[in-house]
Amino acid sequence: MKKVTLFSAFLAFFCLLGCKKENAHIITVKNALDVDRSFETVEIHKSDLKLSHDEHFDSFSVKDLKTDKILISQFVDNNQDGEADALLFQPVIEANSINQYELVTIEDSKKPEALEYCYSRFVPERTDDYAWENNKVGFRTFGPTAQKMIEDKVKGGTLSSGIDAWLKRVEYPIINKWYKKAETEKGAYHKDSGEGLDNFHVGVSRGVGGIAVKVDTTYYISRNFTNWKTITTGPIRTSFVLEYADWDANGKTISETKHISLDYGNNLSRFEIKLTGTNAIYAGLTLHEKDGESTHNKESGWISYWEPHDDSELGTAIVVPNQNMISSELFDTPLKDWSNLYAQIKVNNNKAIYYAGFGWKKAGEFTSKKVWNSYLESFSKKINNPLIVTFN
């Protein structure tokens, strides 16, 4: 009787071990390229997992099974229903290799410190900008009040759907700091006090990734955004939505909604634009003084513009995934701010996707056109060959 009881206890114990192993949430990430990879975001969706009745998606952390370390991760409520539906993390994976991760529940005190490098917000104190940044770059664009000020001939307005670049050279967030300083010192963020500055002129140009629709030989553009919605901020990603009033392109009515995101470690924001009224858009890079050098790489799907910029140099770029860049064009005109380097992009199922951003020589990472273009070629290769993620 004792032997049977002892055997039953061992059987129950090993059954528990087996059940625990079987119910573990294991994520396998494969890098099929011959280059090491980092700063690429893996998204685990709640719908990808089979959760038991006592498991809560938003209680998970990500553990690297090779190092046994807990990684920095971020929950996102993409559909804004009040519940997390995606978990983000950034693995570091060597060339042609596979890493495994497990979703685990741990105490908050054992989680790594996660700073909110990826940040965005509406800025009513500076008319009505929307600004966003990560540890590498910063951007902003302009809202309806700034447009109305121009229309009403009130000083200080901005009429533009172009994307402004904020040239930062520190990792920590600067948006709130720079705007706060400008409240007491007019134009403070136009001076470099060691963190960078806004010395990037946009006007009606496309800045870094604003769009246009071309009809015959003319480019048509939208005006300022009309509504905004922040989706998430955090250590890995900030994302938000900008809505625009319908606009006219030589008799075509164009509707436009931008979903923009920026991930940690990336110099390029991702633009996912929902459109009606056109089968293609042109995403542009301003030419400023027209003294820069443009590069067109249709095969890899990117364009870049490397230019002198005050006491430094600056590279801007657009990268289009999945062979959706139709063509590129350097549009040069005497009209102020209308000269842009354009990438023509397919609109598939009323959606266009591309990446746009910059690298500033003074920030120390991109010291030449060659280095900047090499980054873009690598970036294009990676987004066209994403990490392969599977679940147990």
C-alpha positions in Angstrom: 0.0 0.0 0.0 2.9 2.4 0.8 4.6 1.5 -2.4 1.5 2.3 -4.5 1.1 5.6 -2.6 4.8 6.5 -3.1 4.6 5.6 -6.8 1.4 7.8 -7.1 3.2 10.7 -5.5 6.1 10.5 -8.0 3.7 10.1 -10.9 1.8 13.2 -9.8 5.0 15.2 -9.4 6.3 14.3 -12.8 2.9 15.0 -14.3 3.0 18.5 -12.8 6.5 19.1 -14.3 5.3 17.9 -17.6 2.1 20.0 -17.5 4.1 23.0 -16.5 6.5 22.5 -19.4 3.6 21.9 -21.8 1.7 25.1 -20.7 4.8 27.4 -20.8 4.6 30.2 -23.3 7.8 29.8 -25.4 8.6 32.3 -28.1 11.2 31.3 -30.7 12.8 34.2 -32.7 14.9 33.3 -35.8 17.3 35.6 -37.5 17.7 34.3 -41.1 20.1 37.0 -42.2 23.9 36.9 -42.0 24.1 40.0 -39.8 23.7 40.5 -36.1 20.4 42.2 -35.2 19.2 44.5 -32.5 16.7 47.4 -32.0 14.1 45.4 -33.9 10.8 45.1 -32.1 9.0 41.8 -31.7 5.2 42.1 -31.1 3.4 39.3 -29.2 -0.3 39.7 -29.6 -2.7 38.4 -27.0 -4.5 36.6 -29.7 -1.3 34.6 -30.5 -1.4 32.9 -27.1 -3.6 30.2 -25.5 -4.2 31.6 -22.0 -5.6 29.5 -19.2 -8.4 31.0 -17.1 -6.0 32.1 -14.4 -3.5 33.7 -16.7 -3.5 37.5 -17.3 -1.8 38.8 -20.5 -0.8 42.1 -18.9 1.1 40.3 -16.0 3.7 38.7 -18.3 7.4 39.6 -18.6 9.8 38.3 -21.2 12.7 36.0 -20.1 15.7 35.2 -22.3 16.1 31.5 -21.9 19.8 31.6 -22.9 20.8 34.2 -20.4 17.9 33.8 -17.9 17.5 37.6 -17.8 14.3 39.5 -17.8 14.1 41.9 -20.8 12.6 45.3 -21.0 9.1 45.0 -22.5 6.1 47.2 -23.1 2.4 46.6 -23.2 0.3 48.4 -25.8 -3.5 48.8 -26.1 -3.7 49.2 -29.9 -7.4 49.2 -30.2 -7.9 51.6 -27.2 -10.4 49.4 -25.4 -8.7 49.7 -22.1 -6.9 46.3 -22.2 -3.4 45.5 -23.4 -3.5 43.5 -26.7 0.3 43.5 -27.6 3.5 43.0 -25.8 6.7 44.4 -27.3 10.4 43.6 -26.7 13.6 43.9 -28.6 15.8 40.8 -28.7 19.5 40.8 -29.6 20.2 37.9 -32.0 23.4 36.9 -33.7 23.6 36.2 -37.5 21.8 33.1 -38.7 20.7 32.0 -35.2 17.7 31.3 -33.1 16.9 32.5 -29.6 14.0 31.4 -27.3 12.1 33.5 -24.8 9.5 32.6 -22.2 6.6 34.7 -20.9 6.8 34.6 -17.1 5.1 36.3 -14.2 7.5 37.9 -11.7 7.5 40.5 -9.0 7.7 44.1 -10.1 10.8 44.5 -8.0 12.6 42.0 -10.2 11.8 43.8 -13.5 14.5 45.9 -15.1 14.2 49.6 -15.0 12.4 50.9 -18.1 12.8 54.6 -19.0 10.3 56.2 -21.3 12.7 57.1 -24.1 9.9 56.8 -26.7 7.6 59.6 -26.1 5.0 61.8 -27.8 2.3 64.3 -27.0 0.1 67.1 -28.2 1.7 70.4 -27.3 -1.1 73.1 -26.7 1.3 75.5 -25.1 3.2 75.9 -28.4 0.0 76.7 -30.4 -0.9 73.0 -31.2 2.1 71.0 -32.3 2.3 67.2 -32.0 5.8 66.1 -31.1 7.5 62.7 -30.8 11.0 61.3 -30.0 13.1 58.4 -29.0 16.7 58.1 -27.8 18.0 59.1 -31.3 15.8 61.6 -33.0 12.8 64.0 -32.5 10.0 65.3 -34.8 7.0 67.5 -34.7 4.1 68.5 -37.0 1.4 71.2 -36.8 -2.2 71.4 -35.9 -5.4 73.4 -36.8 -4.8 76.4 -34.5 -1.5 77.1 -36.2 -3.3 76.9 -39.5 -6.1 79.2 -38.5 -3.5 81.8 -37.3 -2.1 81.9 -40.8 -5.5 82.1 -42.4 -6.5 84.9 -40.0 -3.1 86.7 -40.5 -2.2 86.3 -36.9 1.6 86.2 -36.2 3.1 83.0 -35.0 1.1 80.5 -37.0 2.3 77.7 -39.2 0.6 76.3 -42.3 2.2 72.9 -43.1 1.6 69.2 -43.2 5.3 68.7 -43.5 7.3 66.8 -40.8 9.8 68.9 -38.8 13.1 67.4 -37.5 14.3 68.2 -34.0 18.1 67.5 -34.0 18.9 66.0 -30.7 22.3 64.6 -29.6 21.5 63.1 -26.2 19.7 59.9 -25.4 17.3 61.2 -22.8 14.0 62.9 -23.7 14.1 66.5 -24.6 10.6 67.4 -25.8 9.1 68.6 -22.5 12.4 70.2 -21.5 12.8 72.3 -24.7 9.1 73.4 -24.8 9.3 74.4 -21.1 12.5 76.4 -21.6 10.8 78.2 -24.6 8.0 79.4 -22.3 10.5 81.7 -20.5 13.1 82.2 -23.3 11.6 82.9 -26.7 13.0 80.6 -29.3 15.1 78.7 -26.8 15.1 75.4 -28.7 16.5 77.2 -31.8 19.8 77.4 -29.9 22.1 74.4 -29.1 22.9 74.3 -25.4 24.6 70.9 -25.7 21.5 68.7 -26.3 20.7 69.7 -29.9 18.3 72.2 -31.4 15.5 72.8 -33.9 17.3 74.5 -36.9 15.4 72.5 -39.5 13.2 74.7 -41.7 10.0 73.1 -43.1 7.6 75.7 -44.4 5.3 74.1 -47.0 8.0 71.6 -47.9 7.5 67.9 -47.1 10.2 68.2 -44.4 11.1 64.6 -43.5 8.3 62.4 -44.9 5.3 64.5 -45.5 3.2 63.4 -48.5 1.8 64.8 -51.7 -0.3 63.5 -54.6 1.0 64.3 -58.1 -1.4 65.0 -60.9 0.2 65.6 -64.3 3.3 67.7 -63.3 1.8 69.3 -60.1 2.1 68.2 -56.5 -0.9 68.7 -54.2 -0.6 68.6 -50.4 -2.9 68.5 -47.4 -3.0 71.2 -44.7 -2.4 70.8 -40.9 -3.7 67.9 -39.0 -7.2 68.3 -37.5 -7.3 65.7 -34.8 -4.8 63.6 -32.8 -4.8 60.5 -30.6 -1.9 59.1 -28.6 -1.8 55.3 -28.6 1.3 54.6 -26.5 4.5 55.8 -25.0 7.2 53.8 -23.3 10.6 52.3 -23.3 10.2 50.6 -26.7 7.6 52.5 -28.8 5.5 55.6 -29.1 2.7 55.7 -31.5 -0.2 58.0 -32.4 -2.8 58.9 -35.0 -3.2 62.2 -36.9 -6.3 62.9 -38.9 -6.5 65.4 -41.8 -9.4 67.2 -43.4 -10.2 65.9 -46.9 -8.2 67.8 -49.5 -8.2 68.4 -53.2 -5.7 67.1 -55.8 -6.9 68.7 -59.1 -10.5 67.5 -58.7 -9.6 64.3 -56.7 -10.8 64.3 -53.1 -8.1 62.8 -50.9 -8.8 61.5 -47.4 -5.7 61.0 -45.2 -5.1 59.5 -41.7 -1.5 58.9 -40.5 -0.6 56.2 -37.9 3.0 57.1 -36.9 5.2 55.1 -34.6 8.8 55.4 -33.5 10.8 52.6 -31.8 13.8 52.7 -29.5 17.1 52.7 -31.3 15.7 53.7 -34.7 16.4 56.9 -36.7 13.3 56.4 -38.8 9.6 56.8 -37.9 7.1 54.3 -39.4 4.2 55.9 -41.3 1.1 53.8 -42.0 -1.3 56.1 -44.0 -4.9 55.3 -44.8 -6.0 57.0 -48.0 -8.8 57.2 -50.5 -8.8 59.0 -53.8 -5.4 57.9 -55.1 -3.4 54.8 -56.1 -0.1 56.3 -55.2 1.5 59.0 -53.0 4.8 60.8 -53.0 6.6 61.0 -49.7 9.2 63.8 -49.7 12.4 65.2 -48.3 13.0 69.0 -48.4 16.0 70.2 -50.4 16.5 73.3 -48.3 19.3 75.3 -50.0 19.6 72.7 -52.8 23.3 72.1 -52.0 23.0 68.5 -50.9 23.5 65.1 -52.7 20.6 62.8 -53.4 20.7 59.0 -53.7 18.1 56.9 -55.4 18.0 53.2 -54.7 14.8 51.7 -56.3 16.0 48.1 -56.0 16.3 48.4 -52.2 13.4 50.8 -51.9 15.0 54.0 -50.4 16.0 57.5 -51.2 18.3 59.8 -49.2 19.5 63.4 -49.2 22.8 64.4 -47.5 23.3 68.1 -47.1 25.4 70.7 -45.3 23.4 72.0 -42.4 24.6 75.1 -40.5 27.9 74.0 -38.8 27.3 70.3 -39.5 25.8 67.9 -42.0 22.5 66.1 -42.1 21.1 63.0 -43.9 17.4 62.5 -44.4 15.7 59.4 -45.9 12.6 57.5 -46.9 12.6 53.7 -46.9 9.7 51.8 -48.5 9.3 48.1 -47.7 8.1 45.2 -49.9 9.0 46.6 -53.3 6.3 49.3 -53.0 8.5 52.2 -54.1 7.4 52.8 -57.7 10.0 55.5 -58.6 11.8 58.6 -57.3 12.1 62.1 -58.4 14.2 65.2 -57.6 11.7 68.1 -57.9 13.5 71.4 -58.2 11.5 74.6 -58.6 12.1 78.3 -57.9 9.1 78.4 -55.6 10.2 78.7 -52.0 10.1 75.4 -50.0 8.4 73.5 -52.9 11.6 71.6 -53.9 11.7 68.1 -52.6 13.2 64.7 -53.3 10.3 62.3 -53.6 9.6 58.6 -53.4 6.5 57.4 -55.2 4.8 54.8 -53.1 2.0 52.3 -54.0 -1.3 52.5 -52.1 -2.5 49.0 -51.5 -6.0 48.5 -50.2 -6.2 52.2 -49.3 -2.9 52.0 -47.3 0.7 53.2 -47.8 3.6 52.2 -45.5 7.0 53.8 -45.4 9.7 54.9 -42.9 11.2 58.4 -42.8 13.8 60.0 -40.6 17.3 61.5 -40.3 20.8 61.3 -39.0 22.7 64.3 -37.8 26.5 64.4 -38.1 26.8 66.4 -34.9 25.1 63.6 -33.0 28.2 61.5 -33.7 26.8 58.3 -35.3 26.5 59.3 -39.0 29.6 61.1 -40.0 29.3 61.0 -43.8 26.9 60.3 -46.6 28.5 56.9 -47.0 27.8 55.9 -43.4 24.2 57.2 -43.6 23.5 55.3 -46.8 25.0 52.1 -45.4 22.6 52.4 -42.5 19.6 52.8 -44.9 20.7 49.8 -46.9 20.9 47.7 -43.7 17.6 49.1 -42.4 15.9 48.2 -45.7 17.3 44.7 -45.7 16.0 44.0 -42.2 12.5 45.4 -42.6 12.2 43.3 -45.8 13.4 40.2 -43.9 11.8 40.6 -40.5 12.6 38.3 -37.6 10.6 35.1 -37.8 8.6 34.6 -34.6 6.8 31.3 -33.7 5.0 30.1 -30.6 5.0 26.7 -28.9 
